């Protein structure tokens, strides 16, 4: 499951329950940043990396 590569973030979230659960657990601002970089996020590893390194916003 971790090694599979998808077309983009939308495809990953649609077809990988673990990725979907992880994404939904993130704050809204991080989800927005991930969505903006969706074409570059094709694996669960990439999703976790982008979430960890996303700039934090002060709302």
C-alpha positions, 0 to 999 in steps of 0.5 A: 500500500505504501509503495503504490504510486497514484496519478495525483493527490485526488487519485491517492485520496480516492483509492487509498483509505489510509491516505484519506484518513490521514488527510482528513486529520490534518488542519484545514490550512495544511489540507489547502497547501496539499491540494495546491501541490496535488499534482506532485503528491502521488504516494503516501510517503509524499503526502506525509512529507508535504504535510510535515514540511508545509509552512504553518499559518497563524490564523 
